[in-house]
Amino acid sequence: MRKIVLAPLCALVTVAVTACSPSGPEQTNPELAPRGTPMTKVKPTRQDLTTKLSISGKVEMNPTFGLVAPVAGQVRYFDVPAPNGTPTKPIRVATVWKDQQPNYVEVPAGSTFSGRLVDDKATVTAGMPIASAKHVGYAIVGDIDGQQAYKINGALTDVVVQIKNGPGPFPCAVLGTIAALPQGTVPEKPPVTPDTKDEKKDQPQPQQPQQPSPSTGLRIVCTAPADVQMINGATASIEVTTGKSAQALVVPVEAVAGQQGKGKVDVIQPDGSRRTIDVALGLTDGKVIEVKSGLTGDEELGVPGPNLPEGQQQGGDQSKPTGP
């Protein structure tokens, strides 16, 4: 009789235990996983990568732009007379001497000389603005901040402009440098002497005195094709291609942590563990970032990337774009 009573009781105990116990492995909340825990695996891929920067601009008449020293050396200026019309040929305004060789600086056709930016016989460095010029006619002008200047410096061969509610997109030819310019100076003409009186009489006299150029901030100045209709003051968007890389090895930006130019990624090992390695970083379009060295392309990486100390983590944000 006791056996008959105990059998159902044991069955009830077994059913109760089974109903209260979780089935399968213990569940965890993935949102509570610390940063650096590989939640997703990705492999590097290859693709053409282009990075661009957008700048706000507008149409301006007769904007000033700067001309730079082609080499490091000593600058010597020419006396440039004020023109009687728009020049149709380049105007030679200075020479930078290096190793007893002349390196000429010329104002392009369609522009006029408007100022010296350093003293005559000054020692200058390559890329330093030494003369200012004024474009005759319409151009697109966009103001640049310091961070943008370093991104686009030396990358001014591929510029496209869209005028708001107007023409575009169209290619825009950049004039001079993006560097900020000091106020220009135009030296006074030497006084006429008996020896030069007849010589001056034979030369065409300028209709009006030259006006030195004003100072400018960092900005880009470019000209549109001749068939593009321009309206002074119209707003525009300037898009500068800052970099191109064909078939670059790229990974998602979320897989990388570190500073601009260098970073770290987590490589997933065969046993599931991760190994943090250093990589050299290149271009980024905000979605993927180029890995220039450190990976072969066959690795599996953990996403999100490694968890770096706070001081280094701030630098990691620099590998991602901070603007358009």
C-alpha positions in Angstrom: 0.0 0.0 0.0 2.8 2.4 0.8 4.4 1.8 -2.6 1.2 2.7 -4.3 1.0 6.1 -2.5 4.7 7.0 -2.9 4.7 6.4 -6.7 2.3 9.2 -7.6 4.0 11.5 -5.0 7.3 11.1 -6.7 5.8 11.7 -10.1 4.3 15.0 -8.8 7.7 16.1 -7.3 9.4 15.3 -10.6 6.8 17.3 -12.6 7.1 20.3 -10.3 10.9 20.3 -10.5 10.8 20.1 -14.2 8.3 22.9 -14.6 10.4 25.3 -12.4 13.8 24.6 -13.9 14.9 26.6 -17.1 15.3 24.6 -20.2 18.6 24.8 -22.1 21.6 27.0 -21.1 21.3 30.1 -19.0 20.0 33.2 -21.0 22.0 36.4 -20.9 21.1 40.0 -21.9 23.4 41.0 -24.8 22.8 44.7 -23.9 24.8 44.1 -20.7 27.9 42.8 -22.6 30.8 45.2 -22.0 32.3 47.0 -24.9 35.0 44.9 -26.6 32.9 41.7 -26.4 32.7 40.3 -29.9 29.0 40.3 -30.7 29.5 40.1 -34.5 32.2 38.8 -36.7 33.3 40.6 -39.9 36.0 40.0 -42.5 37.9 42.8 -44.3 36.8 43.4 -47.8 38.2 45.4 -50.8 36.5 48.3 -52.5 37.3 51.6 -54.2 37.1 54.3 -51.5 36.6 58.0 -52.1 36.3 60.6 -49.4 34.7 64.0 -49.9 34.2 67.2 -47.9 31.4 69.7 -48.4 31.9 73.4 -47.9 29.3 76.2 -48.0 30.1 78.9 -50.5 28.6 81.7 -52.7 29.1 83.5 -56.0 31.4 86.5 -55.7 32.7 89.1 -58.2 36.4 89.8 -58.4 37.6 87.7 -55.5 41.2 87.8 -54.2 43.4 84.6 -54.1 47.0 83.9 -53.2 50.0 82.6 -55.1 52.6 80.6 -53.3 56.3 80.1 -53.5 57.0 77.0 -55.7 60.3 76.3 -53.7 62.1 77.4 -50.6 64.5 80.3 -51.4 64.7 84.1 -51.7 61.9 86.0 -53.3 62.5 88.9 -55.7 59.6 90.9 -57.0 59.1 92.5 -60.4 57.6 96.0 -60.8 54.1 95.2 -62.2 52.3 98.1 -63.8 48.5 98.4 -63.3 46.8 96.9 -66.4 44.6 98.9 -68.7 42.3 95.9 -69.2 41.9 92.3 -68.3 45.1 90.4 -69.0 44.9 87.7 -71.6 48.3 86.2 -70.8 49.9 85.2 -67.5 51.8 88.0 -65.7 55.2 87.3 -64.1 55.2 88.9 -60.7 58.1 87.3 -58.7 61.0 84.9 -58.8 62.1 82.6 -56.0 65.8 81.9 -56.3 67.1 78.5 -55.1 70.6 77.2 -55.8 71.1 80.1 -58.2 68.1 79.0 -60.3 65.0 81.1 -60.9 61.5 79.8 -60.1 58.9 82.1 -61.5 55.6 83.0 -60.0 52.9 84.2 -62.4 49.4 85.5 -62.1 47.1 83.5 -64.4 45.4 85.1 -67.4 42.1 86.7 -66.5 43.5 88.0 -63.2 45.4 91.0 -62.1 48.3 91.4 -59.6 47.1 93.0 -56.4 49.8 92.8 -53.8 53.1 91.6 -52.3 52.6 89.5 -49.2 56.2 89.4 -48.0 59.2 91.8 -48.2 61.4 91.8 -51.3 64.5 89.6 -50.8 62.7 87.7 -48.0 63.5 84.0 -47.4 60.4 82.0 -47.9 59.4 78.3 -47.7 57.7 76.2 -50.4 53.9 76.7 -50.4 54.1 80.0 -48.5 51.8 82.7 -50.0 54.0 85.5 -51.5 51.6 87.4 -53.8 47.9 88.1 -54.2 45.9 88.4 -57.3 42.3 89.4 -58.2 40.2 87.3 -60.5 38.3 89.5 -62.9 34.7 88.3 -63.0 32.6 85.7 -61.2 34.0 82.9 -59.0 32.8 80.6 -56.3 34.2 81.4 -52.8 33.9 79.1 -49.8 35.1 79.7 -46.3 37.2 77.0 -44.6 37.9 76.2 -41.0 41.2 74.9 -39.6 40.2 71.3 -39.5 38.9 71.4 -43.1 42.1 73.1 -44.3 44.3 70.2 -43.3 41.9 67.7 -44.9 41.7 69.4 -48.3 45.2 70.9 -48.5 46.9 69.4 -51.6 43.6 67.8 -52.7 42.2 70.6 -54.9 42.2 68.9 -58.3 38.6 67.4 -58.1 36.2 70.1 -57.0 32.5 70.1 -57.9 30.0 72.9 -57.2 26.2 73.0 -57.0 24.5 76.5 -57.0 21.4 76.4 -54.8 18.3 76.4 -57.1 20.7 77.0 -60.0 23.2 75.4 -62.3 25.2 72.3 -61.3 26.8 70.2 -60.4 29.7 71.4 -62.5 33.6 71.2 -62.2 35.2 74.2 -60.6 38.9 75.1 -61.3 40.7 76.2 -58.2 42.7 79.5 -58.2 45.8 79.8 -56.0 46.0 78.6 -52.4 43.5 78.0 -49.6 45.8 79.7 -47.1 44.8 82.9 -45.3 46.4 86.0 -46.8 47.8 89.1 -45.0 47.1 92.5 -46.5 49.0 93.0 -49.7 51.3 95.9 -50.5 52.0 97.7 -53.8 55.2 99.7 -53.8 55.1 103.3 -55.0 56.5 104.0 -58.4 60.0 105.5 -58.5 60.0 109.3 -59.2 60.5 110.4 -62.8 64.0 111.7 -63.5 65.5 113.4 -66.6 67.0 110.0 -67.5 63.7 108.2 -67.3 61.3 111.0 -68.5 61.4 110.0 -72.2 61.3 106.3 -71.3 58.1 106.8 -69.2 56.5 108.8 -72.0 56.8 105.9 -74.4 55.1 103.4 -72.0 51.3 103.1 -71.7 50.2 104.9 -68.5 47.7 103.1 -66.2 44.2 104.5 -66.0 44.0 104.2 -62.2 46.4 103.4 -59.4 46.7 99.9 -58.1 44.8 99.0 -55.0 46.5 96.6 -52.6 44.5 93.5 -51.7 42.8 93.1 -48.3 43.5 90.3 -45.8 41.5 87.1 -46.2 40.7 84.1 -44.1 41.1 80.5 -45.0 39.0 79.9 -48.2 38.8 78.2 -51.5 38.3 80.2 -54.7 37.3 78.4 -58.0 35.9 79.3 -61.4 33.1 77.7 -63.2 33.0 76.8 -66.9 32.2 79.7 -69.2 28.7 78.5 -70.1 27.5 78.4 -66.4 25.3 81.4 -65.6 26.4 83.1 -62.4 24.5 85.6 -60.1 26.5 87.5 -57.6 25.7 86.5 -54.0 24.0 83.2 -54.9 24.7 80.4 -52.4 26.5 77.3 -53.4 27.8 74.0 -52.1 31.4 73.1 -52.8 32.3 69.4 -52.8 36.1 68.6 -52.6 37.3 65.1 -53.2 40.0 64.7 -50.4 41.2 61.2 -51.2 40.9 58.2 -53.5 42.1 54.6 -52.9 41.5 51.9 -55.5 40.6 48.4 -54.1 41.4 49.5 -50.5 41.3 46.9 -47.7 38.4 48.2 -45.5 36.6 47.2 -42.3 33.5 48.7 -40.6 34.4 51.8 -38.5 32.8 50.0 -35.6 35.5 47.4 -35.7 38.3 49.9 -35.1 39.4 51.9 -32.1 42.3 54.2 -31.9 43.8 57.4 -33.2 43.8 58.9 -36.6 46.3 57.1 -38.7 46.7 54.3 -36.3 44.3 52.0 -34.4 43.6 48.6 -33.0 41.3 45.8 -33.9 40.3 42.5 -32.3 41.1 39.4 -34.3 39.0 36.3 -33.4 41.1 33.2 -32.8 40.1 29.7 -33.8 39.2 28.9 -30.1 36.9 32.0 -30.0 39.3 34.2 -28.0 40.3 37.6 -29.3 43.7 39.1 -29.9 44.1 42.9 -30.1 46.5 44.0 -32.8 47.8 47.4 -34.2 46.7 48.6 -37.6 47.5 51.6 -39.8 44.4 53.5 -40.9 43.7 55.4 -44.1 40.7 56.9 -45.7 37.2 56.6 -44.3 33.7 57.5 -45.7 32.0 57.2 -42.3 30.9 53.6 -42.9 34.1 51.8 -43.6 37.7 52.7 -42.9 40.8 51.7 -44.9 43.4 49.5 -43.2 46.7 50.2 -44.8 48.7 47.7 -42.9 48.4 45.2 -40.1 45.8 42.8 -41.7 46.0 40.4 -44.6 42.3 40.3 -45.3 41.7 36.7 -44.2 41.1 37.6 -40.5 37.8 37.6 -38.7 37.3 40.7 -36.5 35.1 41.4 -33.5 32.5 44.1 -33.7 32.5 46.4 -31.7 36.2 47.0 -31.6 38.5 46.7 -28.6 37.9 48.6 -25.4 40.8 51.0 -25.0 41.7 53.1 -22.0 39.9 56.5 -21.9 42.8 58.6 -23.0 43.3 56.5 -26.1 39.6 56.1 -26.7 39.2 59.8 -27.4 41.6 59.5 -30.2 39.6 56.7 -31.6 36.8 59.0 -32.5 39.2 60.9 -34.8 39.4 58.0 -37.1 35.7 58.6 -37.9 34.5 61.7 -39.8 33.4 64.6 -37.7 31.5 66.4 -40.4 30.0 66.0 -43.8 
